[in-house]
Amino acid sequence: MVTKSLQKHREENDFAQFYKKLEAYIPELKSFLTGSLRNAEDQGLLDRGFYTPDELLDEVFLEAFIAFPKQLDGKGLRRLLFRNVIDKIATKEVQDVPDEVNTHALLKTELKALNEEFTTDGDGDLIPMDELDDISYLQKQGWSKEVRLNDSLEKQLIHKFNLNEASLLSDEKRKLLGVLYNTIPDRSKMIVELFAFGHQDTHEIAEILEVPEEVVEKIIMKVKGRFQLL
């Protein structure tokens, strides 16, 4: 069993062999980390180019090596590594979430926020339906009219959410996609990133975040509904 070998390498303080045993997990972890990192840069949460996926993944593996649990199966190891990647990104972004508020409770609150409906004004700018006549709302929220996602992130979102790629060829549509994406609440966005960039299904996401799969499914459905406005 992989975890027994990992525990053995940990006891022998052999990080090189420990790292080698984790190679099978690298592709999906790196895919998720790359997408999340680029998105954080696009939003201005991290300085562009300051961190690399390989650098952060090395930190994640080193931390897993230092604090490797004695009792852990293969599925538990996978969940642990994804959670460590999520925590690593959150730490770099300096996002403070109160310890007493669990992820499930936060996601339930964010589901309500995702019910907000959007439309476009005469100039094609995206605004909430209930604030149609109050453009100051946009300014209060600090939404940029030049929000754009990284090209590779756009392609992954289009593919995973079955969007019409032809409809996103214009700069205007790309800007609207960026605004829609950046108005997704933080914890819900984590689900989107695990789904689109980490290639995890709803069951896997629910296990990683330790929340009901039904909540994950609802959030993905709500987000898909937003994207279909395009």
DOMIDO-367047 format. One line per 4 residues: for each residue x, y, z of N, C-alpha, C. Coordinates in Angstrom, 2 decimals. Example, Ala and Ser with C-alpha at 12.3 -4.5 7.8 and 13.67 -1.06 7.14 Angstrom:
BEGIN
13.19,-5.69,7.80,12.30,-4.50,7.80,13.20,-3.30,7.80; 12.85,-2.25,7.08,13.67,-1.06,7.14,12.90,0.03,7.87
***
This chain:
BEGIN
0.85,-1.19,0.00,0.00,0.00,0.00,0.89,1.25,0.00; 0.47,2.24,-0.80,1.25,3.46,-0.95,1.45,4.17,0.38; 0.39,4.25,1.17,0.49,4.98,2.43,1.46,4.33,3.42; 1.54,3.00,3.39,2.50,2.32,4.27,3.93,2.64,3.84
4.14,2.67,2.53,5.47,3.01,2.01,5.81,4.45,2.39; 4.83,5.34,2.30,5.05,6.74,2.65,5.41,6.87,4.12; 4.69,6.13,4.96,4.97,6.18,6.39,6.39,5.67,6.67; 6.80,4.64,5.94,8.14,4.09,6.10,9.20,5.13,5.72
8.98,5.80,4.58,9.93,6.83,4.14,9.94,8.00,5.11; 8.78,8.28,5.70,8.72,9.37,6.69,9.54,9.01,7.91; 9.40,7.77,8.39,10.15,7.33,9.56,11.65,7.31,9.29; 12.00,7.05,8.03,13.42,7.03,7.66,13.93,8.42,7.28
13.02,9.40,7.33,13.35,10.79,6.97,13.89,10.89,5.54; 13.29,10.10,4.65,13.71,10.05,3.25,12.69,10.78,2.38; 12.86,12.09,2.24,11.88,12.88,1.50,11.91,12.56,0.01; 13.07,12.25,-0.54,13.18,11.96,-1.97,12.28,10.79,-2.37
12.33,9.71,-1.60,11.50,8.55,-1.89,10.03,8.84,-1.59; 9.78,9.62,-0.54,8.43,10.02,-0.18,7.80,10.79,-1.35; 8.55,11.75,-1.88,8.08,12.58,-3.00,7.80,11.70,-4.22; 8.68,10.76,-4.49,8.54,9.89,-5.66,7.25,9.09,-5.60
6.86,8.66,-4.39,5.63,7.89,-4.23,4.38,8.72,-4.51; 4.51,10.04,-4.44,3.36,10.92,-4.65,3.22,11.37,-6.09; 4.11,10.91,-6.98,4.11,11.38,-8.36,2.79,11.16,-9.07; 2.08,10.08,-8.71,0.80,9.78,-9.37,-0.25,10.85,-9.10
-0.10,11.59,-7.99,-1.08,12.61,-7.63,-0.75,13.97,-8.26; 0.44,14.11,-8.81,0.91,15.42,-9.27,0.05,16.02,-10.38; -0.32,15.27,-11.45,-1.06,15.90,-12.56,-2.34,16.63,-12.14; -3.22,15.96,-11.39,-4.49,16.59,-11.03,-4.29,17.70,-9.99
-3.35,17.52,-9.07,-3.07,18.56,-8.10,-2.48,19.79,-8.78; -1.56,19.57,-9.71,-0.92,20.68,-10.39,-1.91,21.41,-11.30; -2.80,20.66,-11.94,-3.82,21.28,-12.79,-4.71,22.21,-11.97; -5.16,21.73,-10.82,-5.99,22.54,-9.93,-5.22,23.75,-9.41
-4.00,23.51,-8.97,-3.18,24.58,-8.41,-2.86,25.64,-9.45; -2.57,25.23,-10.67,-2.26,26.18,-11.75,-3.46,27.08,-12.04; -4.65,26.46,-12.16,-5.85,27.25,-12.43,-6.18,28.21,-11.31; -6.10,27.74,-10.07,-6.41,28.58,-8.92,-5.41,29.73,-8.78
-4.16,29.43,-9.04,-3.10,30.44,-8.93,-3.29,31.52,-9.97; -3.55,31.13,-11.20,-3.76,32.11,-12.26,-5.00,32.96,-12.00; -6.04,32.33,-11.48,-7.24,33.08,-11.17,-6.98,34.11,-10.07; -6.22,33.72,-9.04,-5.89,34.65,-7.97,-5.07,35.82,-8.51
-4.21,35.55,-9.47,-3.42,36.63,-10.09,-4.32,37.55,-10.90; -5.26,36.97,-11.65,-6.18,37.77,-12.46,-7.02,38.70,-11.60; -7.35,38.24,-10.39,-8.17,39.05,-9.48,-7.35,40.03,-8.65; -6.03,39.97,-8.79,-5.17,40.86,-8.02,-4.95,40.42,-6.59
-5.30,39.16,-6.28,-5.11,38.63,-4.93,-3.66,38.24,-4.68; -2.95,37.94,-5.76,-1.53,37.59,-5.68,-0.77,38.35,-6.76; 0.47,38.68,-6.48,1.30,39.33,-7.49,1.57,38.36,-8.62; 1.39,38.83,-9.85,1.55,37.97,-11.00,3.00,37.46,-11.12
3.13,36.15,-11.25,4.44,35.55,-11.44,5.26,35.39,-10.17; 4.71,35.78,-9.02,5.48,35.71,-7.78,5.62,34.26,-7.30; 4.56,33.47,-7.54,4.60,32.06,-7.17,4.45,31.20,-8.43; 5.00,30.00,-8.40,4.81,29.05,-9.49,4.11,27.82,-8.94
3.34,27.11,-9.78,2.66,25.90,-9.31,3.63,24.87,-8.75; 4.78,24.68,-9.42,5.76,23.70,-8.95,6.29,24.06,-7.57; 6.54,25.35,-7.36,7.05,25.82,-6.08,6.05,25.55,-4.96; 4.79,25.88,-5.19,3.77,25.70,-4.16,3.49,24.21,-3.93
3.53,23.43,-5.01,3.29,21.99,-4.85,4.42,21.35,-4.05; 5.63,21.81,-4.26,6.76,21.31,-3.45,6.54,21.62,-1.98; 6.01,22.82,-1.69,5.72,23.20,-0.30,4.65,22.28,0.29; 3.63,21.99,-0.51,2.54,21.11,-0.06,3.07,19.73,0.29
3.92,19.18,-0.57,4.46,17.84,-0.34,5.41,17.82,0.86; 6.18,18.88,1.00,7.10,18.94,2.13,6.32,19.01,3.44; 5.25,19.80,3.47,4.43,19.91,4.67,3.71,18.59,4.96; 3.31,17.88,3.90,2.68,16.57,4.09,3.70,15.58,4.66
4.94,15.70,4.22,6.01,14.84,4.71,6.26,15.08,6.20; 6.30,16.34,6.59,6.59,16.69,7.98,5.49,16.24,8.92; 4.24,16.38,8.48,3.10,16.07,9.36,2.28,14.91,8.82; 2.93,13.89,8.29,2.21,12.77,7.69,1.52,11.93,8.76
0.19,11.72,8.64,-0.55,10.94,9.64,-0.15,9.47,9.62; -0.24,8.83,10.74,0.13,7.41,10.83,-0.95,6.52,10.22; -2.20,6.88,10.40,-3.30,6.08,9.87,-3.96,6.82,8.71; -3.74,6.33,7.49,-4.28,7.02,6.32,-4.35,6.04,5.15
-5.53,5.94,4.51,-5.63,5.09,3.33,-5.40,5.94,2.07; -5.46,5.31,0.91,-5.18,6.01,-0.34,-6.15,7.15,-0.60; -7.43,6.91,-0.35,-8.43,7.95,-0.58,-8.22,9.11,0.39; -7.89,8.78,1.63,-7.64,9.82,2.62,-6.42,10.66,2.26
-5.41,10.01,1.68,-4.21,10.73,1.25,-4.54,11.73,0.16; -5.35,11.30,-0.79,-5.75,12.18,-1.89,-6.51,13.39,-1.37; -7.45,13.16,-0.46,-8.20,14.26,0.14,-7.26,15.21,0.89; -6.32,14.63,1.63,-5.38,15.43,2.41,-4.57,16.35,1.50
-4.09,15.82,0.39,-3.25,16.63,-0.51,-4.06,17.77,-1.13; -5.29,17.50,-1.54,-6.12,18.56,-2.11,-6.42,19.63,-1.07; -6.72,19.20,0.15,-7.00,20.18,1.21,-5.76,21.02,1.48; -4.59,20.39,1.44,-3.35,21.13,1.68,-3.10,22.16,0.58
-3.45,21.80,-0.66,-3.30,22.75,-1.77,-4.25,23.93,-1.58; -5.49,23.65,-1.19,-6.47,24.70,-0.94,-5.99,25.63,0.16; -5.51,25.04,1.25,-5.01,25.84,2.37,-3.79,26.67,1.97; -2.96,26.10,1.10,-1.75,26.81,0.66,-2.13,28.06,-0.13
-3.09,27.92,-1.04,-3.52,29.07,-1.85,-4.17,30.12,-0.96; -5.03,29.67,-0.03,-5.70,30.61,0.87,-4.69,31.36,1.72; -3.65,30.66,2.17,-2.61,31.30,2.98,-1.87,32.36,2.19; -1.55,32.04,0.94,-0.85,33.00,0.10,-1.70,34.22,-0.20
-3.01,34.00,-0.28,-3.93,35.11,-0.55,-4.26,35.90,0.71; -3.85,35.36,1.86,-4.14,35.96,3.16,-5.64,36.17,3.32; -6.38,35.10,3.07,-7.83,35.14,3.25,-8.13,34.60,4.64; -8.73,35.43,5.49,-9.03,35.03,6.85,-10.47,34.56,6.96
-10.66,33.28,7.22,-11.98,32.72,7.45,-12.06,32.28,8.90; -13.04,32.78,9.69,-13.13,32.42,11.10,-13.17,30.91,11.31; -12.36,30.43,12.26,-12.29,29.00,12.52,-13.63,28.42,12.95; -14.44,29.26,13.63,-15.68,28.72,14.17,-16.77,28.57,13.10
-16.53,29.08,11.90,-17.50,28.95,10.83,-17.02,27.87,9.87; -17.75,26.75,9.76,-17.27,25.66,8.90,-17.64,25.90,7.44; -16.99,25.14,6.56,-17.19,25.32,5.13,-18.63,25.08,4.72; -19.28,24.09,5.32,-20.67,23.80,4.97,-21.57,25.00,5.24
-21.40,25.61,6.40,-22.22,26.78,6.75,-21.96,27.93,5.78; -20.70,28.15,5.42,-20.35,29.22,4.49,-20.96,28.97,3.12; -20.93,27.73,2.66,-21.48,27.41,1.35,-23.00,27.58,1.31; -23.66,27.25,2.40,-25.12,27.44,2.46,-25.46,28.92,2.33
-24.67,29.76,2.97,-24.88,31.21,2.87,-24.61,31.69,1.45; -23.56,31.16,0.84,-23.20,31.60,-0.50,-24.20,31.15,-1.56; -24.88,30.04,-1.30,-25.91,29.59,-2.22,-26.99,30.66,-2.40; -27.30,31.34,-1.30,-28.30,32.42,-1.37,-27.78,33.57,-2.24
-26.49,33.87,-2.10,-25.91,34.95,-2.90,-25.91,34.59,-4.39; -25.78,33.31,-4.69,-25.75,32.88,-6.09,-27.12,32.94,-6.75; -28.16,33.19,-5.96,-29.49,33.33,-6.53,-29.70,34.70,-7.19; -28.77,35.62,-6.94,-28.90,36.96,-7.51,-28.87,36.88,-9.03
-29.84,37.52,-9.66,-29.95,37.47,-11.11,-29.24,38.66,-11.75; -28.68,38.42,-12.94,-27.95,39.46,-13.65,-28.55,39.69,-15.02; -28.31,40.87,-15.53,-28.69,41.20,-16.90,-27.64,42.15,-17.45; -27.83,42.65,-18.64,-26.90,43.64,-19.21,-27.66,44.91,-19.53
-26.96,46.04,-19.41,-27.59,47.32,-19.75,-27.41,47.61,-21.23; -27.78,48.80,-21.66,-27.71,49.16,-23.06,-26.31,49.12,-23.64; -25.32,49.29,-22.80,-23.93,49.27,-23.26,-23.30,47.88,-23.17; -24.11,46.90,-22.73,-23.57,45.55,-22.62,-22.91,45.26,-21.30
-22.99,46.19,-20.33,-22.35,45.97,-19.04,-23.26,45.12,-18.15; -22.67,44.17,-17.45,-23.41,43.26,-16.59,-23.77,43.92,-15.28; -25.05,43.86,-14.90,-25.49,44.44,-13.63,-26.58,43.55,-13.02; -26.74,43.57,-11.69,-27.79,42.79,-11.05,-29.17,43.30,-11.45
-30.12,42.38,-11.61,-31.48,42.76,-12.02,-32.10,43.77,-11.08; -31.93,43.53,-9.75,-32.60,44.41,-8.81,-31.88,45.75,-8.62; -30.76,45.92,-9.32,-30.03,47.19,-9.25,-29.92,47.80,-10.64; -30.88,47.46,-11.50,-30.80,47.87,-12.90,-30.65,49.36,-13.08
-31.28,50.13,-12.22,-31.26,51.59,-12.37,-30.25,52.27,-11.46; -29.42,51.49,-10.82,-28.46,52.08,-9.87,-27.05,51.65,-10.23; -26.43,52.37,-11.16,-25.10,52.02,-11.62,-24.06,52.20,-10.51; -24.41,52.94,-9.46,-23.48,53.14,-8.35,-23.21,51.82,-7.64
-24.14,50.86,-7.82,-23.95,49.55,-7.20,-22.67,48.90,-7.73; -22.49,49.01,-9.04,-21.28,48.46,-9.64,-20.04,49.09,-9.06; -20.07,50.40,-8.89,-18.92,51.11,-8.37,-18.68,50.74,-6.91; -19.78,50.57,-6.15,-19.66,50.19,-4.75,-19.02,48.81,-4.61
-19.37,47.90,-5.55,-18.81,46.56,-5.50,-17.38,46.52,-6.00; -16.96,47.57,-6.67,-15.59,47.62,-7.15,-15.35,46.72,-8.35; -16.39,46.42,-9.13,-16.23,45.56,-10.29,-15.55,46.32,-11.41; -14.54,45.75,-11.98,-13.80,46.39,-13.06,-14.48,46.11,-14.39
-14.49,47.09,-15.29,-15.03,46.88,-16.62,-14.02,46.17,-17.52; -12.85,45.90,-17.02,-11.82,45.24,-17.81,-11.41,43.90,-17.21; -12.35,43.25,-16.52,-12.06,41.94,-15.93,-11.95,40.90,-17.04; -10.84,40.21,-17.10,-10.66,39.13,-18.07,-9.91,37.98,-17.40
-10.31,36.78,-17.75,-9.63,35.60,-17.23,-8.49,35.21,-18.17; -7.57,34.47,-17.62,-6.50,33.90,-18.43,-7.11,33.02,-19.53; -6.52,33.03,-20.72,-7.07,32.28,-21.86,-7.30,30.81,-21.53; -6.33,30.18,-20.87,-6.46,28.76,-20.57,-7.59,28.50,-19.57
-7.81,29.46,-18.64,-8.90,29.31,-17.67,-10.24,29.41,-18.39; -10.34,30.34,-19.32,-11.58,30.48,-20.09,-11.92,29.18,-20.80; -10.92,28.58,-21.44,-11.15,27.35,-22.20,-11.61,26.22,-21.29; -11.03,26.13,-20.11,-11.42,25.07,-19.18,-12.84,25.28,-18.67
-13.20,26.53,-18.38,-14.56,26.82,-17.93,-15.58,26.53,-19.03; -15.25,26.93,-20.25,-16.14,26.68,-21.39,-16.39,25.18,-21.55; -15.31,24.40,-21.45,-15.43,22.95,-21.62,-16.22,22.30,-20.48; -15.87,22.62,-19.24,-16.48,21.95,-18.09,-17.95,22.34,-17.90
-18.30,23.57,-18.29,-19.68,24.02,-18.09,-20.49,24.00,-19.39; -19.93,23.35,-20.41,-20.63,23.16,-21.69,-21.15,24.47,-22.27; -20.30,25.49,-22.26,-20.68,26.78,-22.83,-20.41,26.78,-24.33; -21.08,27.68,-25.02,-20.88,27.83,-26.45,-19.62,28.64,-26.69
-18.57,27.97,-27.12,-17.29,28.65,-27.28,-17.36,29.78,-28.29; -18.18,29.62,-29.31,-18.28,30.66,-30.34,-18.83,31.97,-29.78; -19.64,31.86,-28.72,-20.25,33.07,-28.15,-19.28,33.88,-27.32; -18.08,33.32,-27.07,-17.11,34.01,-26.22,-15.92,34.56,-27.01
-16.09,34.67,-28.32,-14.99,35.15,-29.14,-14.79,36.65,-29.04; -15.84,37.40,-28.71,-15.73,38.85,-28.66,-15.15,39.30,-27.32; -14.52,40.46,-27.33,-13.96,41.02,-26.09,-15.07,41.28,-25.08; -16.24,41.70,-25.58,-17.36,42.00,-24.68,-17.80,40.76,-23.92
-17.93,39.65,-24.63,-18.34,38.40,-23.98,-17.28,37.91,-23.00; -16.03,38.08,-23.35,-14.95,37.67,-22.46,-14.96,38.51,-21.18; -15.25,39.79,-21.34,-15.34,40.66,-20.18,-16.49,40.23,-19.27; -17.64,39.89,-19.86,-18.79,39.47,-19.07,-18.52,38.15,-18.35
-17.81,37.25,-19.02,-17.44,35.99,-18.36,-16.56,36.27,-17.14; -15.61,37.21,-17.32,-14.74,37.57,-16.20,-15.50,38.14,-15.03; -16.48,39.03,-15.32,-17.28,39.62,-14.26,-18.12,38.55,-13.57; -18.76,37.70,-14.35,-19.58,36.64,-13.78,-18.74,35.73,-12.88
-17.56,35.39,-13.35,-16.69,34.49,-12.57,-16.24,35.16,-11.28; -15.89,36.42,-11.35,-15.34,37.10,-10.19,-16.40,37.53,-9.17; -17.68,37.38,-9.53,-18.74,37.65,-8.54,-19.19,36.37,-7.83; -18.59,35.25,-8.14,-18.88,34.01,-7.41,-18.23,34.11,-6.02
-18.97,33.87,-4.95,-18.39,33.93,-3.60,-17.18,33.01,-3.46; -16.28,33.35,-2.53,-14.98,32.68,-2.42,-15.05,31.17,-2.26; -15.85,30.68,-1.31,-15.90,29.24,-1.06,-16.55,28.50,-2.23; -17.55,29.12,-2.83,-18.19,28.52,-3.99,-17.21,28.47,-5.16
-16.39,29.50,-5.27,-15.38,29.54,-6.34,-14.38,28.39,-6.18; -14.12,28.01,-4.94,-13.23,26.88,-4.68,-13.80,25.61,-5.30; -15.12,25.44,-5.19,-15.78,24.29,-5.79,-15.65,24.33,-7.30; -15.86,25.52,-7.88,-15.73,25.68,-9.32,-14.32,25.34,-9.78
-13.32,25.77,-9.02,-11.93,25.52,-9.40,-11.58,24.03,-9.28; -12.08,23.37,-8.25,-11.86,21.93,-8.13,-12.52,21.19,-9.29; -13.68,21.65,-9.70,-14.45,21.03,-10.78,-13.81,21.30,-12.14; -13.48,22.57,-12.41,-12.99,22.95,-13.73,-11.50,22.74,-13.92
-10.71,23.06,-12.90,-9.25,23.00,-13.04,-8.65,21.71,-12.47; -9.26,21.23,-11.37,-8.77,20.00,-10.74,-9.39,18.74,-11.29; -10.43,18.91,-12.16,-11.10,17.78,-12.81,-11.67,16.78,-11.81; -12.22,17.32,-10.70,-12.86,16.48,-9.69,-14.36,16.46,-9.92
-15.00,15.31,-9.69,-16.45,15.25,-9.81,-17.09,15.70,-8.49; -18.41,15.77,-8.47,-19.09,16.32,-7.29,-18.85,15.48,-6.04; -18.78,14.16,-6.21,-18.52,13.29,-5.06,-17.13,13.53,-4.49; -16.15,13.64,-5.37,-14.77,13.88,-4.93,-14.63,15.23,-4.24
-15.30,16.25,-4.80,-15.25,17.58,-4.19,-15.87,17.57,-2.81; -17.01,16.87,-2.68,-17.69,16.77,-1.39,-16.78,16.12,-0.35; -16.03,15.11,-0.76,-15.12,14.44,0.16,-13.95,15.35,0.55; -13.41,16.05,-0.43,-12.26,16.93,-0.17,-12.64,18.04,0.81
-13.81,18.64,0.60,-14.24,19.77,1.43,-15.05,19.35,2.65; -15.40,18.06,2.70,-16.20,17.52,3.80,-17.54,18.24,3.93; -18.24,18.32,2.81,-19.57,18.92,2.78,-20.49,17.97,2.02; -21.82,18.08,2.19,-22.74,17.21,1.46,-22.60,17.38,-0.05
-22.67,16.29,-0.77,-22.56,16.35,-2.23,-23.69,17.18,-2.83; -24.85,17.16,-2.18,-25.99,17.93,-2.67,-25.66,19.43,-2.74; -24.91,19.93,-1.74,-24.53,21.34,-1.74,-23.59,21.63,-2.91; -22.65,20.74,-3.14,-21.72,20.90,-4.26,-22.48,20.93,-5.58
-23.42,20.02,-5.75,-24.20,19.95,-6.99,-25.01,21.22,-7.21; -25.60,21.75,-6.13,-26.41,22.96,-6.26,-25.55,24.16,-6.66; -24.37,24.26,-6.08,-23.50,25.39,-6.40,-23.04,25.32,-7.85; -22.65,24.13,-8.31,-22.25,23.99,-9.71,-23.41,24.32,-10.64
-24.62,23.91,-10.28,-25.79,24.21,-11.08,-26.05,25.71,-11.13; -25.92,26.40,-9.98,-26.14,27.84,-9.92,-25.11,28.59,-10.75; -23.86,28.17,-10.63,-22.79,28.82,-11.39,-22.98,28.60,-12.89; -23.36,27.39,-13.25,-23.61,27.10,-14.67,-24.73,27.99,-15.19
-25.74,28.21,-14.36,-26.84,29.09,-14.76,-26.36,30.51,-15.01; -25.42,30.97,-14.20,-24.84,32.32,-14.40,-24.10,32.39,-15.73; -23.29,31.38,-15.97,-22.48,31.38,-17.19,-23.36,31.31,-18.44; -24.52,30.67,-18.32,-25.38,30.53,-19.47,-26.04,31.86,-19.86
-25.87,32.89,-19.03,-26.34,34.23,-19.40,-25.60,34.73,-20.64; -24.44,34.16,-20.88,-23.65,34.58,-22.03,-24.24,34.03,-23.32
***
